[in-house]
Amino acid sequence: MYLRAVQIPSRLIEAAVDQMATLPGVGRRTALRLVLNMLARDEDRVRDFAEALVAMREGVQACNVCNNPTEEETCNICLNPHRDATTICVVEDVRDLLALESMGEYRGVYHVLGGVISPMDGVGPADLDVDGLVSRAGTVDVKEVILALPASMEGDTTAFYLAKKLTESNVLLTALARGVSVGEALQYADEATLSSSLLNRLPYKG
């Protein structure tokens, strides 16, 4: 309603607003405010901003081991000899990985699924990197797989599916203790709760 009442003075501004509004959590009113802020900036600063985004998109790729974003083929976590490669923590996306890393307590490695099973959103097992996880868990070095997935119906469905796929792997399958509230995404949990949920993880029973 807000933008319908306001005539945007330029098709270029309107096009920029359209693109800005595609970002998650950014409505058209916020998008217009951000675009006008950019318009008021020095031209070189705007160019630097745009070039940084393009460089990021072109230069960042998924780690060939865990899918963590990296500029190299393999991320620095997977390459770190001080990480415990016998323990794999499975997360929905990189935001959850960063939330766990921010605690500074977990010393294992990760596997980023790239989402959770959600039929309502058209996301099925084939859209996630399940095969990569099964392959990693099948090696003799891996002893434990931690299912650090959202405490939601989609997270539980994904955990159940992964447990079935990992049946033949000789690994201890664990899940976060339910200190994380039902329906809460990991990246929004406070560090104390997340740390307690990880340290007090339990064998996964499906």
Phi, psi and omega per residue, in radians:
M1 nan -0.636 -3.070
Y2 -1.077 -0.858 -3.075
L3 -1.326 -0.382 3.068
R4 -1.177 -0.524 -3.119
A5 -1.479 -0.186 -3.107
V6 -2.029 2.197 3.114
Q7 -1.478 1.929 3.103
I8 -1.206 2.207 -2.954
P9 -1.306 -0.106 -3.066
S10 -2.558 2.415 3.082
R11 -1.179 -0.482 3.103
L12 -1.216 -0.697 3.070
I13 -1.135 -0.752 -3.138
E14 -1.091 -0.688 3.110
A15 -1.132 -0.692 3.111
A16 -1.158 -0.694 3.087
V17 -1.083 -0.741 3.127
D18 -1.011 -0.754 -3.140
Q19 -1.233 -0.739 -3.133
M20 -1.105 -0.612 -3.104
A21 -1.268 -0.154 3.088
T22 -1.379 -0.211 3.116
L23 -1.244 2.521 -3.118
P24 -1.114 2.338 3.088
G25 1.411 0.059 -3.121
V26 -1.902 1.901 3.059
G27 -1.424 3.057 -3.073
R28 -1.189 -0.556 3.108
R29 -1.141 -0.814 3.087
T30 -1.117 -0.700 3.128
A31 -1.041 -0.738 3.125
L32 -1.120 -0.721 3.136
R33 -1.107 -0.714 3.128
L34 -1.175 -0.722 3.140
V35 -1.134 -0.730 3.112
L36 -1.159 -0.554 3.051
N37 -1.127 -0.742 3.089
M38 -1.093 -0.696 -3.125
L39 -1.101 -0.533 -3.120
A40 -1.445 -0.202 -3.116
R41 -1.364 2.834 3.032
D42 -1.098 2.497 -3.064
E43 -1.011 -0.665 -3.137
D44 -1.150 -0.645 3.131
R45 -1.165 -0.684 3.107
V46 -1.157 -0.710 3.117
R47 -1.110 -0.738 3.108
D48 -1.061 -0.721 3.123
F49 -1.055 -0.859 -3.113
A50 -1.144 -0.728 -3.128
E51 -1.158 -0.609 3.112
A52 -1.127 -0.686 3.113
L53 -1.166 -0.754 3.133
V54 -1.141 -0.749 3.138
A55 -1.091 -0.698 3.108
M56 -1.087 -0.829 -3.092
R57 -1.120 -0.644 -3.094
E58 -1.457 -0.475 -3.012
G59 -1.759 -0.235 -3.103
V60 -1.746 2.345 3.130
Q61 -2.358 2.958 3.103
A62 -1.384 2.366 3.059
C63 -0.963 2.385 -3.100
N64 -1.297 -0.028 3.093
V65 -1.894 -0.938 -2.979
C66 -2.032 -0.133 -3.128
N67 1.368 0.145 3.047
N68 -1.187 2.370 3.132
P69 -1.037 2.376 -3.116
T70 -2.715 2.789 3.072
E71 -1.564 -0.229 3.130
E72 -1.889 3.101 3.117
E73 -1.155 -0.666 -3.121
T74 -2.135 2.374 -3.059
C75 -1.298 2.886 -3.080
N76 -1.218 -0.395 3.095
I77 -1.238 -0.820 3.134
C78 -1.137 -0.547 -3.119
L79 -1.456 -0.231 -3.062
N80 -1.260 2.006 -3.102
P81 -1.197 -0.228 -3.129
H82 -1.568 -0.077 3.075
R83 -1.450 2.613 -3.141
D84 -1.495 1.708 -3.075
A85 -1.296 -0.067 3.119
T86 -1.446 -0.187 -3.124
T87 -2.108 2.152 3.128
I88 -1.974 2.189 3.091
C89 -1.770 2.056 -3.097
V90 -1.595 2.158 -3.131
V91 -2.186 2.793 -3.135
E92 -1.181 -0.909 -3.130
D93 -2.622 -3.122 -3.014
V94 -1.140 -0.442 3.111
R95 -1.102 -0.639 3.099
D96 -1.243 -0.673 3.067
L97 -1.018 -0.802 -3.126
L98 -1.142 -0.621 3.109
A99 -1.108 -0.746 3.116
L100 -1.212 -0.692 3.130
E101 -1.135 -0.550 -3.100
S102 -1.123 -0.371 3.121
M103 -1.256 -0.547 -3.127
G104 1.284 0.286 -3.077
E105 -1.917 -0.600 -3.105
Y106 -1.366 2.243 -3.076
R107 -2.038 0.150 3.092
G108 -1.474 -2.824 3.106
V109 -1.990 -3.136 -3.016
Y110 -2.225 2.917 2.902
H111 -2.466 2.038 -3.126
V112 -1.608 1.971 -3.084
L113 -1.192 -0.641 -3.073
G114 1.644 0.303 3.115
G115 2.527 -2.996 3.036
V116 -2.324 2.759 -3.138
I117 -1.160 2.141 -3.113
S118 -2.589 1.577 -3.131
P119 -0.970 -0.594 -3.141
M120 -1.085 -0.545 3.133
D121 -1.720 0.095 3.128
G122 1.305 0.404 -3.135
V123 -1.841 2.050 3.122
G124 -2.022 3.098 3.137
P125 -0.952 -0.601 -3.110
A126 -1.174 -0.326 -3.139
D127 -1.502 -0.117 -3.113
L128 -1.934 2.768 3.124
D129 -1.527 1.213 3.115
V130 -1.363 -0.729 -3.113
D131 -1.054 -0.691 3.120
G132 -1.083 -0.694 3.122
L133 -1.163 -0.803 -3.141
V134 -1.052 -0.711 3.126
S135 -1.110 -0.763 3.138
R136 -1.163 -0.737 -3.101
A137 -1.185 -0.357 -3.121
G138 -1.407 -0.083 3.130
T139 -1.408 2.720 -3.074
V140 -1.190 -0.372 -3.062
D141 -1.325 -0.512 -3.042
V142 -1.400 2.206 -3.111
K143 -1.901 -0.526 -3.073
E144 -2.475 2.444 3.012
V145 -2.107 2.097 3.140
I146 -1.712 2.164 3.104
L147 -1.583 1.628 -3.127
A148 -1.735 1.155 -3.058
L149 -1.870 2.832 -3.089
P150 -1.014 2.545 3.086
A151 -1.441 1.177 -3.084
S152 -2.476 3.005 3.124
M153 -1.046 -0.715 3.138
E154 -1.165 -0.721 3.119
G155 -1.130 -0.735 3.122
D156 -1.155 -0.686 3.113
T157 -1.086 -0.746 -3.139
T158 -1.160 -0.744 3.127
A159 -1.073 -0.744 3.122
F160 -1.090 -0.752 3.132
Y161 -1.108 -0.775 -3.129
L162 -1.136 -0.671 3.130
A163 -1.050 -0.711 3.109
K164 -1.141 -0.717 -3.121
K165 -1.211 -0.444 -3.083
L166 -1.704 0.160 -3.075
T167 -0.984 -0.699 -3.063
E168 -1.444 -0.109 3.121
S169 -1.496 2.399 3.121
N170 -1.494 1.149 -3.136
V171 -2.207 2.655 3.001
L172 -1.390 2.139 -3.131
L173 -1.772 2.085 -3.121
T174 -2.193 2.901 3.111
A175 -2.409 2.747 3.117
L176 -1.069 2.472 2.992
A177 -1.123 2.622 -3.035
R178 -1.416 0.892 2.961
G179 -1.373 -0.418 3.072
V180 -1.359 2.223 -3.077
S181 -1.074 2.560 3.090
V182 -1.044 2.294 -3.136
G183 1.526 -0.041 -3.075
E184 -1.648 2.336 3.065
A185 -1.328 2.560 -3.075
L186 -1.019 -0.693 -3.033
Q187 -1.181 -0.218 3.137
Y188 -1.745 -0.100 3.126
A189 -1.343 2.534 3.110
D190 -1.257 2.780 -3.015
E191 -1.083 -0.670 -3.110
A192 -1.122 -0.781 3.127
T193 -1.132 -0.784 -3.125
L194 -1.118 -0.732 3.132
S195 -1.098 -0.775 3.131
S196 -1.115 -0.707 -3.135
S197 -1.122 -0.636 -3.129
L198 -1.300 -0.848 -3.082
L199 -1.154 -0.546 -3.103
N200 -1.776 0.459 -3.127
R201 -1.022 2.670 -3.037
L202 -2.142 2.748 3.042
P203 -1.002 2.369 -3.123
Y204 -1.343 2.238 -3.093
K205 -1.974 -0.019 3.127
G206 1.231 nan nan
